[in-house]
Each structure stands twice: as C-alpha cells, then as structure tokens.
Amino acid sequence: MSDRRSPRPPARHRGERGGATSASALSDRGPSVDLDVVDPATIGDAADLAAATPAETLTEETLAEAELADAELADTDLADTGGGRPTGPARTGPARAGRGAPAAPRLGAQAARGAAVTLGAQGGKVLVQIVSVVVLARLLSPHDYGLIAMVVAIIGVGELVRDFGLSSAAIQATTVTRGQRDNLFWVNAAIGLTLSAVVFVGAGLIAAAFGQPDLVPISHALSLTFLINGLGTQYRADLVRRLKFSAVASADITAPAVALVIAIGGALLGWGYWALVAQQLSQALVLLIVLVAAAGWLPRLPRRSESIRGFLRFGWNMLASQLVSYISNNVDNVLVGIRFGPLTLGVYSRAFQLLMTPLNQVRIPLTTVALPVFSRLKHERARFDDWLCRGQLALGYTIVAGLALVAGASEPLTAILLGPHWSEAAPILRMFAIAGIFQLLAFVGYWVYVSRALTGDLLRYSLVSAAIKIVCILIGVSGGVMGVAIAYAIAPAISWPISLWWLSRRTQIPTARLYAGAGRILTLAVLTAVASGVATWLCTPWGAIVQVAASIGAALAVYALATLLVPAVRRDLGGVLAAARMIRSR
C-alpha cells in the first residue's frame, strides 16, 4: 500500500524544522561563468513538487504545510525503454490536501506542467545566450572575453559560498516558517556583502596572479554581484518552493534579455570589456528586481527563536560538494589564463560558452522536475529503476545526439555562430562536445544521490572525480590549449563508468540496464559524429551553411536507419517520444 503521510526528512534532520531532504543540481562549473553573466539560478533550483507549501499571505505568521497525496505515477508510466517489463495499470485513490484546499494533482501531472513551464523558460534563456554569443563575438575581441574569464574563474567560487546551499535547503524542506525564511535571507545577504568586500580588497591579488593590471577595476565592479545575488537568493527559493514557475521563468528571461541589450549598446559605443562587465551587473540587478516584485514580501529583522541549524547543516554538505566540483571544473581556465594569456583564454572560454552554458541551462530544469519524482519513488525500486533508465535515454537520444552533431560539424558551426576570426575555437568546441556527452551519461547518477539524500557519498565521489580531472588537465597543459581541451574531454570519459560503479556500491540502481542503455547511446553518438564529419568535409566547397545542413541530414539518416534496423533503439525512441507527448498534453 502507498504511504499516505507527508514524506519525513532523513533521520539526521528529525527534530529540526526545515530539515532538507535533497539538493539542487550542480552545473558543470558551479555558477555559470557566462561572460554573458554569472547566473544564480544554477545553484539551488529544484522544487519539491511532492511536499511543497502553498503560497503565504503576508499576514500569516507561519507557512501552512500542504499535505499532498502520495501521487500515482503509474498512469503516466511509459512503455518500458530499458529492457524490463512494462509497468502495471494505473492505480487511483482519493487525494488528501491541506485543510480547505482542493485535492492535490497527481505527481506526474505536476512534473509535466513543471517541465513544460521550466523548459520553456530555459529555452528562452538559451536563445538569449546564443544571440549574445553570436552578436557580441562579432563586436568584442577574444582579449576582452579573456579578461572577464580570468576574473570570473577566480571569483566565481564566491558564488557557491554566497549561496551556501541554503536555496536548496529552503526548497527541499518540508516546512519553512516565515521567521526561518527571514533568517535565511539575512544569512545569504551577509555572506554576499562579506564576499563583495573580500573581492574588492583582493582585486590587486587577482591582477597579480594573471599579470593583467586591467583586472583590478574589473574585479572592483564585479564584486557587487555577490551582494546583489545574495539579496535575491531566498526570493528565488521561495518562488520555486511555492511552485510559481511562471514568475521564475519571467525573471530568467527578462534579466538576460535586458542585460544583452545593454551589453550590445555598450559594445557599439566602444566600451570594450566594460560592455561585458555592464552585462554581468545589469542582469544581476534586473533579476533581483523581478524576483522581489514576484515574491511580494520584504524580510523582517532576524529572530533567534527561529532555528535554521538544519538548513545550515544541509547547506554545508552541498557547499562542500559544489566547491570540489567548481575548483576541478575551473582549473583549466586558470591554467590557460596563466600559461597562455587573455587572448587564448578568450578563444577557449568562447568555445566553452558556445556549448556548455546552453547545455547546463537545459540540465537545470530537467533536474528541477526529475528530483521530486525520484524522491517520491525512492521506496518503489521497480518504478524508480524504470524512470531512471527513461531519464538516461531521454537525455541520450536528444541532447547527446545534438552534441554528437556538434562534434562532427564544429568547424562550420563555429564559422556561423562566432565568425571567421574565431576559427581556433572549432577544435576546442569538438572536445567540449565529447566531454558533454559523458557528463550527461553520468548526470543521472546525480539524481540518485540527491533524491536518496546521499550527499555525503556525493561529496566523496566528487573528490575522486575532481582528482581525475585535475590530473588530466595538469598533464594536458603541456600540449597547449588543445592539450587542455583534450584532457577536459578525457576526464569525464574516465569518470563516467566509475560513477555508476561507485553509486551501485552505495545504493540499489539498475546498473546493467544503465550501462546497456549508455552503450546504445554512445554507439549512435559515434556514428552520428562520423557521418556529420564526413558530410561536412564533402560539402566544404559550398560553404558553412550547406555543411551544417548536410551534417544534420547525415545525423537524421543515422537515427532513421538505427530505428529501422535495431529493435532496442525503436523501443528506446518510443519511450522518449511518449514522454514528450505526456509533457505537451499537460
């Protein structure tokens, strides 16, 4: 029988109000080093759809806890895509809601609606980022981007400290009183103010590390982002917690769009790298204004009587994992900047932003929707395993396929998106596409760690993964910037199989099915990359646009033939298409 009670926090949090049960997804480099803006949304944006509190009125002293029913996902279970048996028919039952509230919708419907809104917002945000890359790359030089990348690579770690995992803790807590919310606001604000002061005072050290005096005023200006983002952290968490995805979506599209207009205007006026600085600051400020207006509350003074010890304990575990990941994922930027200077780093960072930033923006909403589903299914092994395999295949037959296409057609894509003077970024872009493929295959493991509250195990695995990446990059730097890019691609290829083996020793997962699904995904990815590369080469005389069109046709042909000839691929794609239809129907 289903347990009709609200989910309880892990044992270590019992007795603590607001004990958190899971955490948000990590982006590859921690906060997005976007040169098109450091994005606070990349830290802590996973709503607990299964146990979220209703919206609070400002006259209420505490947030009322909504007791949502144990949702039945069987009615939205798709045809089996991992080789197991199909799930049974849907079970129905009365839903219990909070006092006076309507019956709670099923978790599958909530997840689908959340996916539709959040994916739509991220699609708009990715579009703005692509426009930013395409337009600003033609108005600014690699040297301009390299200077900003140097500063962000160093101070970006402060964004993790500024959040301190408290947005995730607030979102995932079963209950959050108004007093606790106020206290969390002031903690994030105080951390942000402290970091702003530290970076402002330490600007000279950052400039000395890279031997670039221009970094002093840049660091002074960008130090303000810590304070601005610190003020907005709990507003965003509160909106996500209250399931106001439309408000968050509006903020996520409006802020980068306004910042892009300001950056383009500055670049046209000849501001140089200051156009990128203005973009960073304006996005942070606009985002704060929109979030505050949407949330509709102002913080009161902090109260000692409202304990947030459980939030801080949860946040510390998340922060430790994020710091390890961030440092390992930014050692390449630091080494390239120190060894080869701002011009080379500008080329390297543009290739990264062209591919990995949109990729990260896609993974965030997927995690926002996936975590609540897996959290509610963690005690139903068969269904948990089925949905985990479906999640892997959905990533593999969509995003991984796109990355394989990029790997095969990196030269014409770079020429179209960045322009001819960025041609050196093309082979680097190919390496990042390969790295992204293996990172996505390992990403489903992160959903398991977080949904089952295995943050300690996640930290230990993060240390192993970080060591592998750092060693690879330290070896690769002797081969120049391409050596670093190749090392960046090799590291996740080594870490991915280890990640599943490691996770299988800590909890029950369908290891064999995940490896088998990944095998099919990788085989098609290799064939797609080769076919796209050959099509690109054959169409060289006709220019970049024809090359890209031919590579897309080659990729589609590979998947069409695989679907016709391989029954397992047909089952996989059938499940992915069914999932897409479910989301659209909600």
C-alpha positions as CSV (number, residue, x, y, z in Angstrom):
1,M,0.0,0.0,0.0
2,S,1.1,3.6,-0.5
3,D,2.1,5.6,2.4
4,R,-0.4,8.5,2.6
5,R,1.6,10.6,5.0
6,S,3.7,13.5,4.0
7,P,7.3,12.5,3.5
8,R,9.5,12.7,6.5
9,P,13.0,14.2,6.5
10,P,16.0,11.9,6.9
11,A,16.7,10.7,10.5
12,R,19.6,13.1,11.0
13,H,17.2,16.0,10.5
14,R,14.4,14.9,12.7
15,G,13.6,17.4,15.3
16,E,14.8,20.2,13.1
17,R,12.2,22.3,11.4
18,G,13.1,22.7,7.8
19,G,15.4,19.7,7.6
20,A,16.1,19.3,4.0
21,T,15.8,16.1,2.1
22,S,17.6,16.7,-1.2
23,A,19.5,19.3,-3.2
24,S,19.7,21.1,-6.4
25,A,21.7,20.0,-9.4
26,L,25.2,21.2,-9.9
27,S,26.1,22.9,-13.1
28,D,29.3,21.9,-14.7
29,R,31.2,24.8,-13.5
30,G,29.2,25.7,-10.4
31,P,27.6,29.1,-11.1
32,S,27.5,29.8,-14.8
33,V,30.7,31.6,-15.9
34,D,28.7,33.1,-18.7
35,L,30.6,36.2,-19.7
36,D,27.0,36.6,-20.6
37,V,26.5,36.6,-16.8
38,V,27.1,34.7,-13.6
39,D,23.7,33.0,-13.1
40,P,22.5,32.5,-9.6
41,A,19.9,30.1,-11.0
42,T,22.5,27.5,-11.5
43,I,22.7,26.9,-7.7
44,G,19.7,25.5,-6.0
45,D,16.6,25.5,-8.2
46,A,14.9,22.2,-7.6
47,A,11.3,22.4,-6.3
48,D,10.0,19.6,-4.1
49,L,6.7,19.3,-6.0
50,A,5.6,16.4,-3.8
51,A,5.7,18.2,-0.5
52,A,5.6,21.9,-1.3
53,T,3.9,24.5,0.9
54,P,1.1,26.8,-0.5
55,A,1.6,30.5,-1.1
56,E,1.9,32.5,2.1
57,T,0.0,35.7,2.7
58,L,1.9,38.4,4.5
59,T,-0.4,38.4,7.4
60,E,0.3,34.8,8.3
61,E,2.9,34.1,11.0
62,T,4.0,30.8,9.5
63,L,3.7,28.9,6.2
64,A,1.0,26.3,6.3
65,E,2.1,22.8,5.3
66,A,0.2,21.4,2.4
67,E,-0.2,17.6,2.9
68,L,-0.2,16.4,-0.7
69,A,-1.3,13.0,-1.6
70,D,1.1,10.2,-2.5
71,A,0.9,10.7,-6.2
72,E,0.4,7.8,-8.5
73,L,2.8,7.8,-11.5
74,A,1.7,4.6,-12.9
75,D,-0.9,6.3,-15.1
76,T,1.9,8.2,-16.8
77,D,4.4,5.3,-16.9
78,L,5.6,4.9,-20.4
79,A,6.3,1.8,-22.3
80,D,9.4,0.1,-20.9
81,T,12.6,1.5,-22.5
82,G,15.3,-0.3,-20.7
83,G,14.6,-3.9,-21.4
84,G,12.4,-4.6,-18.3
85,R,8.7,-5.4,-18.1
86,P,6.1,-2.8,-18.7
87,T,4.5,-1.3,-15.5
88,G,1.1,-2.2,-14.4
89,P,-2.2,-0.3,-14.9
90,A,-2.7,3.0,-13.1
91,R,-3.9,2.9,-9.5
92,T,-6.2,5.6,-8.3
93,G,-7.1,6.8,-4.9
94,P,-8.5,9.8,-3.1
95,A,-6.1,12.7,-2.8
96,R,-5.7,14.4,0.6
97,A,-5.0,18.1,0.6
98,G,-4.4,20.7,3.3
99,R,-7.4,21.9,5.2
100,G,-9.8,23.7,2.9
101,A,-7.6,23.1,-0.1
102,P,-8.6,21.3,-3.3
103,A,-7.3,17.9,-4.0
104,A,-3.7,17.8,-5.0
105,P,-2.9,17.0,-8.6
106,R,-1.1,13.8,-9.4
107,L,2.7,14.0,-9.2
108,G,3.0,13.0,-12.9
109,A,0.8,15.9,-13.9
110,Q,2.7,18.3,-11.6
111,A,6.0,17.2,-13.0
112,A,4.8,17.5,-16.6
113,R,3.4,21.0,-16.0
114,G,6.6,22.0,-14.2
115,A,8.7,20.6,-17.1
116,A,6.7,22.5,-19.7
117,V,7.0,25.9,-17.9
118,T,10.6,25.5,-16.8
119,L,11.8,24.0,-20.1
120,G,10.1,26.8,-22.0
121,A,11.8,29.4,-19.8
122,Q,15.2,27.7,-20.2
123,G,14.6,27.6,-24.0
124,G,14.1,31.3,-24.0
125,K,17.2,31.8,-21.9
126,V,19.3,29.6,-24.1
127,L,18.1,31.6,-27.1
128,V,19.2,34.8,-25.5
129,Q,22.5,33.3,-24.7
130,I,23.0,32.1,-28.2
131,V,22.1,35.5,-29.6
132,S,24.6,37.0,-27.1
133,V,27.4,34.7,-28.2
134,V,26.7,35.3,-31.9
135,V,26.3,39.1,-31.7
136,L,28.9,40.0,-29.1
137,A,31.6,37.7,-30.6
138,R,31.4,40.0,-33.6
139,L,31.6,43.2,-31.6
140,L,34.3,42.3,-29.0
141,S,37.7,40.7,-29.2
142,P,38.9,37.4,-27.7
143,H,41.1,39.6,-25.4
144,D,38.1,41.3,-23.9
145,Y,36.5,37.9,-23.2
146,G,39.7,36.6,-21.8
147,L,40.0,39.4,-19.2
148,I,36.4,38.8,-17.9
149,A,37.0,35.0,-17.9
150,M,40.1,35.5,-15.7
151,V,38.1,37.4,-13.1
152,V,35.1,35.1,-13.1
153,A,37.2,31.9,-12.9
154,I,38.6,33.2,-9.6
155,I,35.7,35.0,-8.0
156,G,33.1,32.5,-9.4
157,V,33.9,30.3,-6.4
158,G,32.4,33.0,-4.2
159,E,29.0,32.5,-5.8
160,L,29.0,29.0,-4.3
161,V,29.9,30.3,-0.9
162,R,27.4,33.1,-1.2
163,D,24.5,30.6,-1.7
164,F,25.9,28.2,0.9
165,G,23.4,25.6,-0.3
166,L,20.7,27.5,1.6
167,S,18.5,27.9,-1.5
168,S,18.4,24.1,-1.9
169,A,17.8,23.6,1.8
170,A,14.8,26.0,1.7
171,I,13.3,24.5,-1.4
172,Q,13.6,20.9,-0.1
173,A,12.4,21.5,3.5
174,T,9.1,20.0,4.4
175,T,8.1,23.3,6.2
176,V,9.7,26.8,6.3
177,T,8.3,29.3,8.7
178,R,8.3,33.0,7.9
179,G,10.8,33.6,10.6
180,Q,13.1,30.9,9.2
181,R,12.8,32.5,5.7
182,D,13.7,35.9,7.1
183,N,16.8,34.5,8.8
184,L,17.9,32.7,5.7
185,F,17.5,35.9,3.7
186,W,19.8,37.8,6.1
187,V,22.4,35.0,6.2
188,N,22.7,35.0,2.4
189,A,22.8,38.8,2.3
190,A,25.5,38.9,5.0
191,I,27.6,36.3,3.1
192,G,27.2,38.3,-0.1
193,L,28.2,41.5,1.5
194,T,31.3,39.9,3.0
195,L,32.3,38.4,-0.3
196,S,31.9,41.7,-2.1
197,A,34.3,43.3,0.4
198,V,36.8,40.5,0.2
199,V,36.9,40.6,-3.6
200,F,37.1,44.4,-3.7
201,V,40.1,44.4,-1.3
202,G,41.7,41.4,-3.0
203,A,41.5,42.8,-6.6
204,G,45.2,43.5,-6.7
205,L,46.0,39.9,-5.9
206,I,43.8,38.7,-8.8
207,A,45.5,41.1,-11.2
208,A,48.9,39.9,-9.9
209,A,48.1,36.2,-10.4
210,F,47.4,36.7,-14.1
211,G,49.8,39.7,-14.7
212,Q,47.0,41.9,-16.0
213,P,46.6,45.3,-14.3
214,D,43.2,45.8,-16.0
215,L,41.7,43.1,-13.8
216,V,41.8,45.5,-10.8
217,P,38.9,47.7,-11.9
218,I,37.0,44.8,-13.4
219,S,37.2,42.9,-10.0
220,H,36.1,46.0,-8.2
221,A,33.0,46.3,-10.4
222,L,32.1,42.6,-10.4
223,S,32.4,42.3,-6.6
224,L,29.0,43.9,-6.4
225,T,27.4,40.9,-7.9
226,F,27.9,38.9,-4.7
227,L,25.8,41.4,-2.7
228,I,23.0,41.6,-5.4
229,N,22.8,37.9,-5.8
230,G,22.9,37.4,-2.0
231,L,19.8,39.6,-1.7
232,G,17.9,37.6,-4.3
233,T,18.8,34.0,-3.2
234,Q,15.8,33.4,-0.9
235,Y,13.4,35.2,-3.1
236,R,14.1,32.8,-5.9
237,A,14.0,29.8,-3.5
238,D,10.6,31.0,-2.1
239,L,9.1,31.3,-5.6
240,V,10.3,27.8,-6.6
241,R,9.0,26.4,-3.3
242,R,5.6,27.9,-3.9
243,L,5.5,26.4,-7.4
244,K,5.5,29.8,-9.1
245,F,7.4,28.6,-12.1
246,S,5.9,31.2,-14.3
247,A,7.3,34.0,-12.2
248,V,10.7,32.4,-12.1
249,A,10.5,31.9,-15.9
250,S,9.7,35.6,-16.4
251,A,12.7,36.6,-14.3
252,D,15.0,34.1,-16.1
253,I,14.1,35.5,-19.5
254,T,13.7,39.2,-18.7
255,A,17.0,39.7,-16.9
256,P,19.4,38.2,-19.5
257,A,17.4,39.9,-22.3
258,V,17.8,43.4,-20.7
259,A,21.4,42.7,-19.9
260,L,22.1,41.7,-23.5
261,V,20.6,44.9,-24.9
262,I,22.9,46.9,-22.5
263,A,25.9,44.9,-23.5
264,I,25.3,45.3,-27.2
265,G,24.8,49.0,-26.7
266,G,28.0,49.3,-24.8
267,A,29.9,47.3,-27.4
268,L,28.7,49.5,-30.2
269,L,29.7,52.6,-28.2
270,G,33.2,51.2,-27.9
271,W,33.2,50.2,-24.2
272,G,35.3,47.0,-24.9
273,Y,35.3,44.6,-22.0
274,W,33.3,47.1,-19.9
275,A,30.3,46.1,-22.0
276,L,30.7,42.5,-20.5
277,V,31.0,44.0,-17.0
278,A,27.8,46.0,-17.6
279,Q,26.1,42.8,-18.8
280,Q,27.0,40.9,-15.6
281,L,25.9,43.7,-13.3
282,S,22.7,44.6,-15.1
283,Q,21.5,41.0,-15.2
284,A,22.0,40.5,-11.5
285,L,20.2,43.8,-10.7
286,V,17.2,43.2,-13.0
287,L,16.9,39.6,-11.8
288,L,16.7,40.8,-8.2
289,I,14.0,43.4,-9.0
290,V,11.8,41.0,-10.9
291,L,12.1,38.3,-8.2
292,V,11.3,40.7,-5.4
293,A,8.3,42.0,-7.3
294,A,7.0,38.5,-8.0
295,A,7.5,37.2,-4.4
296,G,5.6,40.1,-2.9
297,W,7.3,40.1,0.5
298,L,10.0,42.0,2.4
299,P,12.2,40.5,5.0
300,R,11.8,41.3,8.7
301,L,14.6,41.5,11.2
302,P,16.2,38.2,12.1
303,R,14.9,36.2,15.1
304,R,17.0,34.0,17.3
305,S,13.9,32.0,18.2
306,E,13.6,30.7,14.6
307,S,16.3,28.0,14.3
308,I,17.9,27.4,10.9
309,R,20.6,24.9,12.1
310,G,19.1,22.1,9.9
311,F,19.3,24.3,6.9
312,L,22.9,25.3,7.6
313,R,23.9,21.6,8.1
314,F,22.3,20.6,4.9
315,G,23.8,23.6,3.1
316,W,27.3,22.8,4.3
317,N,27.2,19.3,2.8
318,M,26.0,20.7,-0.5
319,L,28.5,23.6,-0.5
320,A,31.4,21.2,0.1
321,S,30.4,19.1,-2.9
322,Q,29.9,22.2,-5.1
323,L,33.3,23.7,-4.1
324,V,35.1,20.5,-5.1
325,S,33.3,20.4,-8.4
326,Y,33.8,24.1,-9.1
327,I,37.5,24.0,-8.4
328,S,38.1,20.9,-10.6
329,N,36.0,22.3,-13.4
330,N,37.8,25.7,-13.4
331,V,41.4,24.6,-13.1
332,D,41.5,24.6,-16.9
333,N,40.5,28.3,-17.2
334,V,43.1,29.3,-14.6
335,L,45.9,27.4,-16.2
336,V,45.1,28.6,-19.7
337,G,44.9,32.2,-18.4
338,I,48.2,32.0,-16.5
339,R,50.1,30.0,-19.2
340,F,48.8,31.4,-22.4
341,G,47.3,34.8,-21.6
342,P,43.9,36.5,-22.1
343,L,43.8,36.1,-25.9
344,T,44.0,32.3,-25.8
345,L,41.7,32.2,-22.8
346,G,39.2,34.3,-24.7
347,V,39.1,31.7,-27.5
348,Y,38.9,28.8,-25.0
349,S,36.2,30.4,-22.9
350,R,34.1,31.3,-26.0
351,A,34.1,27.7,-27.2
352,F,33.0,26.6,-23.7
353,Q,30.2,29.2,-23.5
354,L,29.0,28.3,-27.0
355,L,28.4,24.7,-26.0
356,M,28.5,24.1,-22.2
357,T,26.4,27.0,-21.0
358,P,23.3,26.2,-23.0
359,L,23.9,22.5,-22.0
360,N,23.9,23.5,-18.3
361,Q,20.8,25.6,-18.8
362,V,19.0,22.5,-20.2
363,R,20.1,20.3,-17.3
364,I,18.8,22.6,-14.6
365,P,15.1,22.4,-15.5
366,L,15.4,18.6,-16.1
367,T,16.7,18.2,-12.6
368,T,14.0,20.6,-11.2
369,V,11.4,18.2,-12.5
370,A,13.2,14.9,-12.0
371,L,14.2,15.2,-8.4
372,P,10.7,15.4,-6.9
373,V,9.6,12.4,-8.9
374,F,12.6,10.3,-7.9
375,S,12.3,11.4,-4.3
376,R,8.7,10.1,-4.1
377,L,9.6,6.8,-5.9
378,K,12.8,6.0,-3.9
379,H,11.0,3.3,-1.9
380,E,9.5,1.6,-5.0
381,R,12.5,0.1,-6.6
382,A,11.0,-1.2,-9.8
383,R,9.4,2.1,-10.8
384,F,12.4,4.1,-9.6
385,D,14.6,2.0,-11.9
386,D,12.3,2.3,-14.8
387,W,12.1,6.1,-14.6
388,L,15.8,6.4,-14.0
389,C,16.5,4.4,-17.2
390,R,13.9,6.5,-19.1
391,G,15.6,9.7,-17.9
392,Q,19.0,8.4,-19.2
393,L,17.5,7.5,-22.6
394,A,15.7,10.8,-22.9
395,L,19.0,12.7,-22.4
396,G,20.8,10.3,-24.7
397,Y,18.5,10.3,-27.7
398,T,18.0,14.1,-27.6
399,I,20.9,16.2,-26.1
400,V,23.6,13.6,-26.6
401,A,22.6,13.3,-30.3
402,G,22.9,17.0,-30.6
403,L,26.3,17.0,-29.0
404,A,27.5,14.3,-31.5
405,L,26.3,16.5,-34.3
406,V,28.3,19.4,-32.9
407,A,31.4,17.2,-32.6
408,G,31.2,16.3,-36.3
409,A,30.4,19.8,-37.6
410,S,32.3,22.0,-35.2
411,E,34.1,24.0,-38.0
412,P,31.1,25.3,-39.9
413,L,29.1,25.9,-36.7
414,T,31.9,28.0,-35.3
415,A,32.2,30.0,-38.5
416,I,28.4,30.6,-38.5
417,L,28.0,31.4,-34.8
418,L,31.2,33.2,-33.9
419,G,32.6,34.4,-37.2
420,P,35.8,33.7,-39.2
421,H,38.2,35.3,-36.7
422,W,37.3,32.6,-34.1
423,S,38.3,29.6,-36.2
424,E,40.7,28.5,-33.5
425,A,37.7,27.7,-31.3
426,A,36.4,25.0,-33.6
427,P,38.6,22.0,-32.4
428,I,38.2,23.1,-28.8
429,L,34.4,23.1,-29.3
430,R,34.6,19.5,-30.6
431,M,36.4,18.4,-27.4
432,F,33.8,20.1,-25.3
433,A,31.0,18.3,-27.2
434,I,32.7,15.0,-26.4
435,A,33.1,16.0,-22.7
436,G,29.4,16.9,-22.6
437,I,28.3,13.5,-23.8
438,F,30.0,11.7,-21.0
439,Q,28.9,14.3,-18.4
440,L,25.3,13.8,-19.4
441,L,25.6,10.0,-19.1
442,A,26.9,10.4,-15.6
443,F,24.3,13.0,-14.7
444,V,21.5,10.5,-13.9
445,G,23.6,9.3,-11.1
446,Y,23.4,12.8,-9.5
447,W,19.6,12.5,-9.5
448,V,20.0,9.3,-7.4
449,Y,22.5,10.8,-4.9
450,V,20.2,13.8,-4.3
451,S,16.8,12.1,-4.3
452,R,18.1,9.5,-1.8
453,A,19.9,12.1,0.4
454,L,23.3,10.6,-0.2
455,T,25.1,14.0,-0.1
456,G,28.0,12.6,1.9
457,D,28.6,9.9,-0.7
458,L,28.2,12.5,-3.4
459,L,31.0,14.6,-1.8
460,R,33.3,11.6,-1.6
461,Y,32.7,10.7,-5.3
462,S,33.2,14.4,-6.2
463,L,36.6,14.3,-4.7
464,V,37.5,11.2,-6.8
465,S,36.1,12.8,-10.0
466,A,37.9,16.1,-9.2
467,A,41.2,14.3,-8.8
468,I,40.8,12.6,-12.1
469,K,40.0,15.9,-13.9
470,I,42.8,17.9,-12.3
471,V,45.4,15.2,-13.1
472,C,44.2,15.0,-16.7
473,I,44.4,18.8,-17.2
474,L,47.8,19.1,-15.5
475,I,49.1,16.5,-18.0
476,G,47.3,18.1,-20.9
477,V,48.5,21.7,-20.3
478,S,51.9,20.6,-21.7
479,G,50.2,20.2,-25.1
480,G,49.0,23.8,-25.2
481,V,45.4,24.9,-25.2
482,M,44.3,21.9,-27.3
483,G,46.0,19.6,-24.9
484,V,43.9,21.1,-22.1
485,A,40.7,20.7,-24.2
486,I,41.5,17.1,-24.9
487,A,42.2,16.4,-21.2
488,Y,38.8,18.1,-20.4
489,A,37.1,15.5,-22.7
490,I,39.1,12.5,-21.4
491,A,38.4,13.2,-17.8
492,P,34.6,12.5,-17.8
493,A,35.1,9.5,-20.1
494,I,37.2,8.0,-17.3
495,S,34.8,9.2,-14.5
496,W,31.5,8.1,-16.0
497,P,31.8,4.3,-15.7
498,I,33.4,4.8,-12.3
499,S,30.4,6.9,-11.2
500,L,27.9,4.1,-11.9
501,W,30.1,1.5,-10.2
502,W,30.6,3.8,-7.2
503,L,26.8,4.6,-6.9
504,S,25.9,0.9,-7.2
505,R,28.0,0.2,-4.1
506,R,26.1,2.8,-2.1
507,T,22.5,2.1,-3.1
508,Q,20.4,-0.1,-5.4
509,I,20.4,1.1,-9.0
510,P,19.8,-0.8,-12.3
511,T,23.5,-0.8,-13.2
512,A,23.3,-3.3,-16.0
513,R,20.4,-1.5,-17.7
514,L,22.1,1.8,-17.4
515,Y,25.3,0.5,-18.9
516,A,23.4,-1.2,-21.8
517,G,21.4,2.0,-22.5
518,A,24.5,4.1,-22.4
519,G,26.2,1.6,-24.8
520,R,23.4,2.1,-27.4
521,I,23.5,5.9,-26.9
522,L,27.3,6.0,-27.4
523,T,27.2,3.8,-30.4
524,L,24.7,6.1,-32.2
525,A,26.7,9.2,-31.0
526,V,29.9,7.9,-32.6
527,L,28.1,7.0,-35.8
528,T,26.4,10.4,-35.9
529,A,29.7,12.3,-35.3
530,V,31.4,10.4,-38.1
531,A,28.5,10.8,-40.5
532,S,28.3,14.5,-39.7
533,G,32.0,15.0,-40.1
534,V,32.1,13.2,-43.5
535,A,29.1,15.2,-44.7
536,T,30.8,18.4,-43.6
537,W,34.0,17.5,-45.4
538,L,32.2,16.6,-48.6
539,C,30.3,19.9,-48.7
540,T,33.3,22.1,-48.0
541,P,33.2,23.9,-51.4
542,W,29.6,25.1,-50.8
543,G,30.2,27.0,-47.5
544,A,29.3,26.7,-43.8
545,I,25.5,26.8,-44.1
546,V,25.4,23.9,-46.6
547,Q,27.9,22.0,-44.5
548,V,25.7,22.3,-41.4
549,A,22.6,21.3,-43.3
550,A,24.3,18.3,-44.8
551,S,25.6,17.2,-41.3
552,I,22.1,17.5,-39.9
553,G,20.8,15.3,-42.7
554,A,23.5,12.7,-42.1
555,A,22.7,12.6,-38.4
556,L,19.0,12.1,-39.1
557,A,19.8,9.3,-41.5
558,V,21.9,7.5,-38.9
559,Y,19.0,7.6,-36.4
560,A,16.5,6.6,-39.1
561,L,18.5,3.6,-40.1
562,A,19.1,2.6,-36.5
563,T,15.4,2.8,-35.8
564,L,14.5,0.6,-38.7
565,L,17.2,-2.0,-38.1
566,V,17.6,-2.2,-34.3
567,P,14.6,-3.2,-32.2
568,A,16.2,-1.9,-29.0
569,V,16.6,1.5,-30.5
570,R,13.0,1.5,-31.6
571,R,11.9,0.8,-28.0
572,D,14.2,3.5,-26.7
573,L,12.9,6.1,-29.1
574,G,9.3,5.1,-28.5
575,G,9.7,5.8,-24.8
576,V,11.3,9.2,-25.4
577,L,8.5,10.2,-27.8
578,A,5.9,9.1,-25.3
579,A,7.5,11.2,-22.6
580,A,7.5,14.2,-24.9
581,R,3.8,13.7,-25.7
582,M,3.0,13.5,-22.0
583,I,4.6,16.8,-21.3
584,R,2.9,18.5,-24.2
585,S,-0.5,17.2,-23.1
586,R,-0.2,18.7,-19.6
